[in-house]
Amino acid sequence: MIYLTLFLTFLKIGAVSFGGGYAMIPLIQDEVLSHGWMGLEEIINFIAICESTPGPIAVNMATFVGYSMAGVLGALCATCGVVLPSFVIILLVVTIITTLLKFAGVKAFLNGLRPVVVGLILGTAITIFVQVVFGVTSVLESTINFDYKALIIFAVITGMSIGYKKITKKVMSPILLIVISALLGIIFYGLLV
C-alpha cells in the first residue's frame, strides 16, 4: 500500500536525519530514486520549488513527493512521517535538555554532529550545482551537457548577494533573490530559447 510506504519511508528519513531540511535532501533523493517514484530531474525541480515556497524544505519535499505519488492523502502520509520523529524528539529533549547538556558526552556528541551536517549540506549543494550546470547525473556518466545559462544565473545571483552585503552590510532578502532568479530563468529559458 503506497500510503504506508510513503509514511514509513519519510518516517525513516525524519528519524535518521540531523541538521535540518538541507541535510535530508540526499536521503530523500536516494529513497525516491530507489523506489522509482520519480527521476532525478523531477527531484531537482522539486528542490527548486520547495526552496521557493514557504516552510521547511524537507516538509515541502515530503509533501510534494507524497502528493505526486498518491494525491492529498499521500502528501499527508509523507508529511506526517517526516515530521513525527522531530516532534517526538523535541518533546523529549525539551523535558530533559537542561540535565543532558551538563554531560561532556552529550556536548561531544553534538559537536561531532556539526561537521557531518555541514558536509551533508555542502555535498547536496555541489551535487545540485554539478547536475544543473553540467548535466551530470552520475559519476559513471561521461557526457557533459554544459548549461551556460544556469551558470550565468548563478553568477548574477551570487554577485548580487555578495555586492549587496558589501554595500549595505546586510544580507539580501532570499525572497528577492528567488524573484530575480525566476525572472532571469524566464528571460534565459523562455525568451532566448
C-alpha positions as a Python dict, from the first residue, in 0.01 Angstrom:
ca = {
    (1, 'M'): (0, 0, 0),
    (2, 'I'): (152, 328, -117),
    (3, 'Y'): (26, 533, 180),
    (4, 'L'): (201, 314, 434),
    (5, 'T'): (516, 303, 220),
    (6, 'L'): (521, 683, 195),
    (7, 'F'): (468, 721, 569),
    (8, 'L'): (735, 467, 665),
    (9, 'T'): (987, 595, 411),
    (10, 'F'): (958, 953, 532),
    (11, 'L'): (942, 840, 896),
    (12, 'K'): (1281, 671, 842),
    (13, 'I'): (1420, 986, 678),
    (14, 'G'): (1291, 1205, 961),
    (15, 'A'): (1427, 968, 1225),
    (16, 'V'): (1785, 943, 1097),
    (17, 'S'): (1839, 1299, 972),
    (18, 'F'): (2035, 1550, 1172),
    (19, 'G'): (2092, 1908, 1066),
    (20, 'G'): (1758, 2013, 925),
    (21, 'G'): (1599, 2002, 586),
    (22, 'Y'): (1905, 2054, 369),
    (23, 'A'): (2076, 1758, 532),
    (24, 'M'): (1767, 1549, 448),
    (25, 'I'): (1779, 1618, 75),
    (26, 'P'): (2032, 1342, -10),
    (27, 'L'): (1829, 1090, 190),
    (28, 'I'): (1505, 1195, 23),
    (29, 'Q'): (1673, 1177, -317),
    (30, 'D'): (1810, 826, -251),
    (31, 'E'): (1477, 696, -124),
    (32, 'V'): (1271, 850, -403),
    (33, 'L'): (1507, 718, -670),
    (34, 'S'): (1533, 372, -513),
    (35, 'H'): (1152, 343, -502),
    (36, 'G'): (1133, 464, -863),
    (37, 'W'): (883, 732, -767),
    (38, 'M'): (1041, 992, -995),
    (39, 'G'): (1355, 1074, -1188),
    (40, 'L'): (1650, 1288, -1092),
    (41, 'E'): (1536, 1586, -1300),
    (42, 'E'): (1197, 1586, -1126),
    (43, 'I'): (1369, 1576, -786),
    (44, 'I'): (1587, 1874, -879),
    (45, 'N'): (1276, 2062, -992),
    (46, 'F'): (1103, 1975, -664),
    (47, 'I'): (1403, 2102, -468),
    (48, 'A'): (1381, 2433, -655),
    (49, 'I'): (1006, 2456, -590),
    (50, 'C'): (1046, 2361, -224),
    (51, 'E'): (1318, 2621, -178),
    (52, 'S'): (1092, 2888, -326),
    (53, 'T'): (784, 2807, -119),
    (54, 'P'): (730, 2894, 246),
    (55, 'G'): (812, 2632, 507),
    (56, 'P'): (1091, 2387, 583),
    (57, 'I'): (1238, 2230, 271),
    (58, 'A'): (1217, 1870, 398),
    (59, 'V'): (850, 1906, 487),
    (60, 'N'): (781, 2065, 148),
    (61, 'M'): (971, 1785, -28),
    (62, 'A'): (777, 1519, 161),
    (63, 'T'): (451, 1691, 75),
    (64, 'F'): (537, 1724, -295),
    (65, 'V'): (661, 1366, -327),
    (66, 'G'): (361, 1230, -136),
    (67, 'Y'): (119, 1431, -348),
    (68, 'S'): (283, 1329, -675),
    (69, 'M'): (259, 963, -576),
    (70, 'A'): (-82, 941, -408),
    (71, 'G'): (-262, 1274, -406),
    (72, 'V'): (-366, 1462, -94),
    (73, 'L'): (-367, 1154, 131),
    (74, 'G'): (-19, 1061, 8),
    (75, 'A'): (101, 1415, 86),
    (76, 'L'): (-46, 1390, 434),
    (77, 'C'): (115, 1050, 499),
    (78, 'A'): (461, 1159, 379),
    (79, 'T'): (444, 1489, 567),
    (80, 'C'): (334, 1325, 891),
    (81, 'G'): (608, 1066, 851),
    (82, 'V'): (888, 1320, 811),
    (83, 'V'): (762, 1548, 1092),
    (84, 'L'): (674, 1287, 1355),
    (85, 'P'): (1030, 1192, 1462),
    (86, 'S'): (1135, 1555, 1508),
    (87, 'F'): (818, 1632, 1700),
    (88, 'V'): (869, 1340, 1938),
    (89, 'I'): (1243, 1405, 1979),
    (90, 'I'): (1187, 1776, 2052),
    (91, 'L'): (926, 1689, 2314),
    (92, 'L'): (1174, 1453, 2481),
    (93, 'V'): (1467, 1695, 2450),
    (94, 'V'): (1272, 1986, 2597),
    (95, 'T'): (1187, 1782, 2903),
    (96, 'I'): (1544, 1667, 2971),
    (97, 'I'): (1772, 1914, 2788),
    (98, 'T'): (1893, 2109, 3089),
    (99, 'T'): (2003, 1789, 3257),
    (100, 'L'): (2168, 1637, 2950),
    (101, 'L'): (2373, 1941, 2848),
    (102, 'K'): (2570, 1913, 3171),
    (103, 'F'): (2733, 1592, 3047),
    (104, 'A'): (3053, 1617, 2845),
    (105, 'G'): (2949, 1317, 2633),
    (106, 'V'): (2634, 1492, 2514),
    (107, 'K'): (2832, 1805, 2426),
    (108, 'A'): (3089, 1593, 2243),
    (109, 'F'): (2811, 1414, 2053),
    (110, 'L'): (2656, 1743, 1941),
    (111, 'N'): (2997, 1887, 1848),
    (112, 'G'): (3066, 1575, 1642),
    (113, 'L'): (2741, 1615, 1451),
    (114, 'R'): (2817, 1968, 1331),
    (115, 'P'): (3083, 1875, 1072),
    (116, 'V'): (2862, 1597, 936),
    (117, 'V'): (2573, 1839, 891),
    (118, 'V'): (2798, 2089, 713),
    (119, 'G'): (2929, 1809, 491),
    (120, 'L'): (2580, 1690, 401),
    (121, 'I'): (2465, 2041, 312),
    (122, 'L'): (2781, 2115, 114),
    (123, 'G'): (2762, 1780, -64),
    (124, 'T'): (2400, 1846, -160),
    (125, 'A'): (2486, 2193, -290),
    (126, 'I'): (2776, 2061, -500),
    (127, 'T'): (2568, 1773, -635),
    (128, 'I'): (2283, 2002, -740),
    (129, 'F'): (2528, 2252, -893),
    (130, 'V'): (2700, 1981, -1100),
    (131, 'Q'): (2368, 1833, -1210),
    (132, 'V'): (2219, 2169, -1310),
    (133, 'V'): (2523, 2335, -1470),
    (134, 'F'): (2700, 2035, -1622),
    (135, 'G'): (2405, 1798, -1669),
    (136, 'V'): (2596, 1516, -1497),
    (137, 'T'): (2363, 1284, -1308),
    (138, 'S'): (2607, 1004, -1228),
    (139, 'V'): (2976, 959, -1157),
    (140, 'L'): (2986, 699, -1433),
    (141, 'E'): (2830, 934, -1688),
    (142, 'S'): (3077, 1050, -1950),
    (143, 'T'): (2866, 1308, -2134),
    (144, 'I'): (2857, 1663, -2011),
    (145, 'N'): (2576, 1894, -2116),
    (146, 'F'): (2709, 2232, -2005),
    (147, 'D'): (2431, 2483, -1933),
    (148, 'Y'): (2589, 2827, -1957),
    (149, 'K'): (2251, 2990, -1884),
    (150, 'A'): (2234, 2826, -1541),
    (151, 'L'): (2593, 2931, -1470),
    (152, 'I'): (2517, 3292, -1569),
    (153, 'I'): (2210, 3300, -1342),
    (154, 'F'): (2415, 3151, -1057),
    (155, 'A'): (2693, 3408, -1110),
    (156, 'V'): (2449, 3702, -1125),
    (157, 'I'): (2263, 3595, -810),
    (158, 'T'): (2587, 3524, -622),
    (159, 'G'): (2737, 3856, -734),
    (160, 'M'): (2426, 4050, -638),
    (161, 'S'): (2414, 3884, -298),
    (162, 'I'): (2783, 3950, -223),
    (163, 'G'): (2769, 4305, -360),
    (164, 'Y'): (2459, 4391, -163),
    (165, 'K'): (2617, 4262, 157),
    (166, 'K'): (2938, 4460, 99),
    (167, 'I'): (2749, 4782, 26),
    (168, 'T'): (2472, 4766, 287),
    (169, 'K'): (2631, 4536, 548),
    (170, 'K'): (2304, 4339, 537),
    (171, 'V'): (2202, 4012, 379),
    (172, 'M'): (1986, 4042, 68),
    (173, 'S'): (1634, 3908, 106),
    (174, 'P'): (1608, 3546, -10),
    (175, 'I'): (1264, 3627, -149),
    (176, 'L'): (1412, 3899, -368),
    (177, 'L'): (1688, 3661, -484),
    (178, 'I'): (1427, 3397, -573),
    (179, 'V'): (1220, 3651, -768),
    (180, 'I'): (1527, 3779, -956),
    (181, 'S'): (1637, 3422, -1027),
    (182, 'A'): (1289, 3338, -1158),
    (183, 'L'): (1292, 3645, -1383),
    (184, 'L'): (1636, 3552, -1515),
    (185, 'G'): (1507, 3199, -1577),
    (186, 'I'): (1214, 3338, -1776),
    (187, 'I'): (1450, 3558, -1977),
    (188, 'F'): (1714, 3293, -2046),
    (189, 'Y'): (1498, 2983, -2081),
    (190, 'G'): (1176, 3136, -2206),
    (191, 'L'): (1271, 3423, -2431),
    (192, 'L'): (1614, 3314, -2551),
    (193, 'V'): (1531, 2952, -2627),
}
